[in-house]
Amino acid sequence: MATIAYHPKKHSAAYTDNYLYNQLIPYIGNKRKLLGLINEAINMTGIKEGVFVDLFAGSGVVSRLAKTKGFQAIANDWEDYSYCINKAFIELNHPPTFEKLKLELGLFDNDHIFRHLNSVAKEDYLTKHYCPADDENPDLENERMFYTNFNGRRLDAMRQTIEDWHQSQLINDDEKYYLLAPLLYRAAYVSNTSGVFKAFHRGWGGANQTALYRIKHKPAVDIVPPIIFNNGFKNSVFKEDANSLVNYLNKHTRPDIVYIDPPYNQHQYGTNYHLLNTIALWDKPKIASKYNNNGVITKKAAIRSDWKKSLYCYKDTAIEVFLDLIKKIKSKYILVSYSSEGLIPTEEITNLLSQRGRLNIITKTYKRYRVSTQRYSAQPTNTESVFIVDTTLSSL
């Protein structure tokens, strides 16, 4: 099994060959630093094999952990970018063969396919709407700066090439996701943002010019094959509402462990990562005029209008939807990750989960996410809990 303890240098997503952390998108709520705690929780169940369901998979790091531990992994997340990433890292046990594409292009191996993609650049949707015309002289008032023009053209060309190959049936679905996963990772990595796509820095890297090494470095968008792990099982990835998916799972399988890591605050993932969804879908949604009558940019983030609103992100509905979910789950164990900063108080979470069976809780305190190393929080730490519910000893 891959080393679990996260090391920021050894496990840098851009360079590591550790399956757990390879090309793991920078992501609020990412559990990479908490895998040790989650692994401890899994071990406390005493279950060493069977079906592991990750209902809010996000970056997929917990599903990756389950896969390396010998479980058949079922990962779910209703965001399109998450679905694409996990279709590659979770569902695949072997790199695809690309037989049709290799024959068409006269290529010999998968590395040549990636080299081909890394050689293309052409202005398209991202460059037109999310990049300045001139990287050295961007118009700070009237242009969006999510990416440099240089990187935008490469993201555009790679994504369109993958789409063309898929539409012409030169690549199948597995091959498409195998190429899209690393592209989405690079799209997240080189963005001129603090980690989410609700806004971009005013100028490259913002006032402190943070992370220029990734934002402007050339060639920053080169993609490399994702590391694939074979656990010997038929793993599955879904793109459904978690509360609805459990009804399907109840009819078709009996999970041994269901892991829940729901959104815990008011920030919606659909708006935070809307641009990754656009790259995943490549539907090029229409964007309203960028300028108002004074020539100043409006609708700064150009967020998709079809983003999905999670009821877990509203104080008035979070408890109700959470209770509905845990009541419907049929598995031997339920594991729940939740933050001390969550909309549902820890005491309420404890009471709700106690209704499903014998409850144990393990916790870890860690540094809160900061948008910049130069900006400190009044509350620098946070406590993450993993609730472990043995439903075989249930009162329901």
ZAFIMI-500388 format. One record per residue (C-alpha): x, y, z; residue in three letters. Coordinates in steps of 0.1 Angstrom, whole numbers. Example, Ala and Ser with C-alpha at 12.3 -4.5 7.8 and 13.67 -1.06 7.14 Angstrom:
BEGIN
[[123,-45,78],'ALA']
[[137,-11,71],'SER']
***
This chain:
BEGIN
[[0,0,0],'MET']
[[12,35,-8],'ALA']
[[26,56,21],'THR']
[[-2,74,38],'ILE']
[[15,101,59],'ALA']
[[14,133,38],'TYR']
[[46,151,33],'HIS']
[[43,185,15],'PRO']
[[75,182,-4],'LYS']
[[77,144,-10],'LYS']
[[40,143,-20],'HIS']
[[38,174,-41],'SER']
[[10,166,-65],'ALA']
[[29,178,-95],'ALA']
[[59,155,-90],'TYR']
[[51,126,-67],'THR']
[[48,90,-80],'ASP']
[[27,81,-49],'ASN']
[[-7,71,-62],'TYR']
[[-25,87,-33],'LEU']
[[-13,122,-40],'TYR']
[[-4,121,-77],'ASN']
[[-20,150,-96],'GLN']
[[-44,157,-67],'LEU']
[[-61,190,-75],'ILE']
[[-57,219,-50],'PRO']
[[-90,218,-33],'TYR']
[[-107,233,-3],'ILE']
[[-118,204,20],'GLY']
[[-92,181,4],'ASN']
[[-84,153,29],'LYS']
[[-48,147,19],'ARG']
[[-35,159,53],'LYS']
[[-61,139,71],'LEU']
[[-56,105,54],'LEU']
[[-38,92,85],'GLY']
[[-69,100,107],'LEU']
[[-93,85,81],'ILE']
[[-71,54,78],'ASN']
[[-72,50,116],'GLU']
[[-110,53,114],'ALA']
[[-112,26,87],'ILE']
[[-89,3,107],'ASN']
[[-111,8,138],'MET']
[[-140,-8,120],'THR']
[[-120,-41,117],'GLY']
[[-131,-44,81],'ILE']
[[-103,-52,58],'LYS']
[[-121,-59,25],'GLU']
[[-155,-54,8],'GLY']
[[-172,-24,-6],'VAL']
[[-162,11,3],'PHE']
[[-185,40,-8],'VAL']
[[-173,76,-9],'ASP']
[[-205,97,-13],'LEU']
[[-189,131,-16],'PHE']
[[-156,121,-33],'ALA']
[[-143,155,-44],'GLY']
[[-107,152,-53],'SER']
[[-110,114,-48],'GLY']
[[-82,111,-23],'VAL']
[[-102,90,2],'VAL']
[[-115,67,-26],'SER']
[[-78,63,-36],'ARG']
[[-70,53,0],'LEU']
[[-98,27,0],'ALA']
[[-86,13,-33],'LYS']
[[-51,8,-20],'THR']
[[-64,-8,12],'LYS']
[[-80,-36,-9],'GLY']
[[-116,-24,-10],'PHE']
[[-138,-23,-40],'GLN']
[[-143,15,-44],'ALA']
[[-174,33,-53],'ILE']
[[-169,71,-56],'ALA']
[[-196,97,-61],'ASN']
[[-197,134,-66],'ASP']
[[-222,154,-86],'TRP']
[[-196,180,-99],'GLU']
[[-184,172,-134],'ASP']
[[-147,179,-128],'TYR']
[[-147,154,-99],'SER']
[[-165,128,-120],'TYR']
[[-138,131,-148],'CYS']
[[-109,129,-124],'ILE']
[[-123,99,-104],'ASN']
[[-133,80,-136],'LYS']
[[-95,79,-143],'ALA']
[[-80,74,-109],'PHE']
[[-107,53,-92],'ILE']
[[-125,34,-120],'GLU']
[[-95,25,-141],'LEU']
[[-72,-3,-130],'ASN']
[[-49,-1,-161],'HIS']
[[-39,27,-185],'PRO']
[[-61,25,-216],'PRO']
[[-45,12,-248],'THR']
[[-55,40,-273],'PHE']
[[-54,15,-302],'GLU']
[[-75,35,-326],'LYS']
[[-57,68,-319],'LEU']
[[-22,53,-322],'LYS']
[[-31,38,-355],'LEU']
[[-47,70,-368],'GLU']
[[-18,93,-357],'LEU']
[[10,68,-362],'GLY']
[[20,69,-326],'LEU']
[[37,41,-307],'PHE']
[[28,45,-270],'ASP']
[[8,66,-245],'ASN']
[[38,89,-239],'ASP']
[[37,100,-275],'HIS']
[[0,109,-271],'ILE']
[[8,132,-242],'PHE']
[[37,147,-262],'ARG']
[[13,154,-290],'HIS']
[[-12,172,-267],'LEU']
[[16,192,-251],'ASN']
[[26,205,-285],'SER']
[[-7,221,-294],'VAL']
[[-18,257,-287],'ALA']
[[-47,277,-302],'LYS']
[[-71,304,-290],'GLU']
[[-105,292,-282],'ASP']
[[-131,296,-254],'TYR']
[[-109,300,-224],'LEU']
[[-85,324,-241],'THR']
[[-113,346,-253],'LYS']
[[-132,348,-221],'HIS']
[[-109,341,-192],'TYR']
[[-74,354,-203],'CYS']
[[-59,388,-212],'PRO']
[[-49,395,-248],'ALA']
[[-13,404,-237],'ASP']
[[3,387,-207],'ASP']
[[29,414,-202],'GLU']
[[3,443,-204],'ASN']
[[-30,430,-191],'PRO']
[[-59,454,-188],'ASP']
[[-67,452,-151],'LEU']
[[-100,469,-154],'GLU']
[[-114,452,-186],'ASN']
[[-100,417,-188],'GLU']
[[-103,385,-169],'ARG']
[[-71,370,-157],'MET']
[[-78,334,-146],'PHE']
[[-50,322,-168],'TYR']
[[-22,337,-188],'THR']
[[-29,339,-225],'ASN']
[[0,315,-231],'PHE']
[[-15,289,-208],'ASN']
[[-51,296,-219],'GLY']
[[-42,288,-255],'ARG']
[[-27,255,-245],'ARG']
[[-56,245,-223],'LEU']
[[-79,254,-251],'ASP']
[[-61,234,-277],'ALA']
[[-56,203,-255],'MET']
[[-92,203,-245],'ARG']
[[-105,207,-280],'GLN']
[[-82,181,-293],'THR']
[[-95,156,-267],'ILE']
[[-130,165,-276],'GLU']
[[-124,160,-314],'ASP']
[[-108,126,-308],'TRP']
[[-137,115,-287],'HIS']
[[-164,128,-311],'GLN']
[[-147,111,-340],'SER']
[[-145,79,-319],'GLN']
[[-107,77,-320],'LEU']
[[-108,74,-282],'ILE']
[[-134,58,-260],'ASN']
[[-148,71,-227],'ASP']
[[-120,56,-205],'ASP']
[[-93,71,-228],'GLU']
[[-110,105,-227],'LYS']
[[-111,105,-189],'TYR']
[[-75,93,-187],'TYR']
[[-65,124,-207],'LEU']
[[-89,148,-190],'LEU']
[[-79,140,-154],'ALA']
[[-43,154,-158],'PRO']
[[-56,183,-179],'LEU']
[[-80,193,-151],'LEU']
[[-52,190,-126],'TYR']
[[-30,214,-146],'ARG']
[[-60,238,-152],'ALA']
[[-64,240,-114],'ALA']
[[-27,242,-107],'TYR']
[[-17,271,-131],'VAL']
[[-48,293,-124],'SER']
[[-42,329,-113],'ASN']
[[-64,324,-82],'THR']
[[-61,317,-45],'SER']
[[-75,282,-51],'GLY']
[[-111,288,-61],'VAL']
[[-126,304,-93],'PHE']
[[-149,329,-78],'LYS']
[[-123,356,-86],'ALA']
[[-88,360,-100],'PHE']
[[-58,380,-87],'HIS']
[[-56,416,-98],'ARG']
[[-23,412,-116],'GLY']
[[-4,379,-118],'TRP']
[[-2,364,-84],'GLY']
[[-20,394,-67],'GLY']
[[-4,421,-46],'ALA']
[[22,397,-32],'ASN']
[[28,380,-66],'GLN']
[[22,347,-48],'THR']
[[30,315,-68],'ALA']
[[43,331,-100],'LEU']
[[64,300,-105],'TYR']
[[32,281,-113],'ARG']
[[11,309,-128],'ILE']
[[36,321,-154],'LYS']
[[62,294,-157],'HIS']
[[66,280,-192],'LYS']
[[57,253,-201],'PRO']
[[33,252,-172],'ALA']
[[5,233,-188],'VAL']
[[24,202,-199],'ASP']
[[4,172,-188],'ILE']
[[18,137,-179],'VAL']
[[0,104,-176],'PRO']
[[-18,98,-143],'PRO']
[[-6,70,-120],'ILE']
[[-31,42,-120],'ILE']
[[-35,16,-92],'PHE']
[[-49,-19,-98],'ASN']
[[-68,-32,-68],'ASN']
[[-82,-61,-88],'GLY']
[[-119,-51,-84],'PHE']
[[-145,-35,-107],'LYS']
[[-146,0,-92],'ASN']
[[-174,25,-100],'SER']
[[-178,62,-102],'VAL']
[[-211,81,-101],'PHE']
[[-222,116,-107],'LYS']
[[-254,118,-86],'GLU']
[[-269,136,-56],'ASP']
[[-257,116,-26],'ALA']
[[-291,114,-10],'ASN']
[[-306,99,-41],'SER']
[[-277,76,-49],'LEU']
[[-280,57,-16],'VAL']
[[-315,45,-28],'ASN']
[[-299,30,-58],'TYR']
[[-270,14,-38],'LEU']
[[-295,-1,-13],'ASN']
[[-310,-20,-42],'LYS']
[[-278,-31,-59],'HIS']
[[-252,-36,-32],'THR']
[[-246,-38,5],'ARG']
[[-216,-16,13],'PRO']
[[-193,-25,42],'ASP']
[[-183,11,48],'ILE']
[[-199,43,37],'VAL']
[[-178,74,40],'TYR']
[[-195,108,42],'ILE']
[[-176,141,38],'ASP']
[[-204,166,30],'PRO']
[[-199,204,24],'PRO']
[[-198,219,58],'TYR']
[[-201,257,52],'ASN']
[[-219,282,29],'GLN']
[[-194,280,1],'HIS']
[[-208,260,-29],'GLN']
[[-184,239,-48],'TYR']
[[-203,245,-80],'GLY']
[[-193,282,-79],'THR']
[[-159,277,-64],'ASN']
[[-148,254,-92],'TYR']
[[-172,264,-121],'HIS']
[[-143,268,-146],'LEU']
[[-131,232,-140],'LEU']
[[-167,221,-147],'ASN']
[[-166,240,-180],'THR']
[[-134,224,-190],'ILE']
[[-148,190,-180],'ALA']
[[-180,195,-200],'LEU']
[[-165,216,-228],'TRP']
[[-199,229,-236],'ASP']
[[-187,265,-239],'LYS']
[[-217,282,-222],'PRO']
[[-226,317,-234],'LYS']
[[-212,345,-213],'ILE']
[[-229,378,-210],'ALA']
[[-211,409,-221],'SER']
[[-180,415,-200],'LYS']
[[-184,453,-199],'TYR']
[[-209,478,-185],'ASN']
[[-216,511,-202],'ASN']
[[-185,526,-187],'ASN']
[[-163,500,-202],'GLY']
[[-155,483,-169],'VAL']
[[-157,446,-165],'ILE']
[[-188,431,-150],'THR']
[[-196,396,-138],'LYS']
[[-160,393,-129],'LYS']
[[-159,355,-124],'ALA']
[[-183,346,-153],'ALA']
[[-197,318,-132],'ILE']
[[-219,292,-150],'ARG']
[[-256,297,-145],'SER']
[[-263,260,-141],'ASP']
[[-242,254,-110],'TRP']
[[-258,230,-85],'LYS']
[[-269,242,-51],'LYS']
[[-262,219,-23],'SER']
[[-286,219,6],'LEU']
[[-257,210,29],'TYR']
[[-244,245,24],'CYS']
[[-274,262,40],'TYR']
[[-279,264,78],'LYS']
[[-317,260,75],'ASP']
[[-314,227,55],'THR']
[[-281,211,65],'ALA']
[[-294,191,94],'ILE']
[[-325,179,76],'GLU']
[[-307,167,45],'VAL']
[[-279,151,66],'PHE']
[[-304,132,88],'LEU']
[[-322,120,57],'ASP']
[[-290,106,43],'LEU']
[[-278,87,74],'ILE']
[[-312,72,79],'LYS']
[[-312,57,44],'LYS']
[[-277,43,44],'ILE']
[[-275,5,47],'LYS']
[[-239,-5,55],'SER']
[[-221,-21,84],'LYS']
[[-203,11,92],'TYR']
[[-208,48,85],'ILE']
[[-178,71,87],'LEU']
[[-184,109,87],'VAL']
[[-158,136,84],'SER']
[[-169,170,97],'TYR']
[[-153,202,107],'SER']
[[-156,221,140],'SER']
[[-164,251,117],'GLU']
[[-194,233,101],'GLY']
[[-229,246,99],'LEU']
[[-241,216,120],'ILE']
[[-227,218,155],'PRO']
[[-206,189,167],'THR']
[[-231,181,194],'GLU']
[[-259,178,168],'GLU']
[[-238,156,146],'ILE']
[[-231,133,176],'THR']
[[-268,131,185],'ASN']
[[-279,123,150],'LEU']
[[-252,96,144],'LEU']
[[-259,80,178],'SER']
[[-293,71,165],'GLN']
[[-277,48,139],'ARG']
[[-256,27,163],'GLY']
[[-225,26,185],'ARG']
[[-205,57,180],'LEU']
[[-168,64,184],'ASN']
[[-151,98,175],'ILE']
[[-115,105,167],'ILE']
[[-102,141,161],'THR']
[[-73,160,147],'LYS']
[[-64,197,150],'THR']
[[-48,213,119],'TYR']
[[-40,246,104],'LYS']
[[-69,263,86],'ARG']
[[-68,269,48],'TYR']
[[-53,303,40],'ARG']
[[-55,320,6],'VAL']
[[-20,334,11],'SER']
[[9,327,33],'THR']
[[10,364,39],'GLN']
[[-25,366,54],'ARG']
[[-31,351,88],'TYR']
[[-64,341,103],'SER']
[[-78,352,137],'ALA']
[[-85,315,142],'GLN']
[[-55,297,128],'PRO']
[[-65,261,136],'THR']
[[-95,239,131],'ASN']
[[-106,205,144],'THR']
[[-116,178,121],'GLU']
[[-135,148,135],'SER']
[[-142,114,120],'VAL']
[[-173,98,135],'PHE']
[[-174,60,134],'ILE']
[[-208,44,135],'VAL']
[[-213,7,139],'ASP']
[[-248,2,125],'THR']
[[-249,-35,135],'THR']
[[-256,-21,170],'LEU']
[[-284,2,159],'SER']
[[-314,15,177],'SER']
[[-333,22,144],'LEU']
***
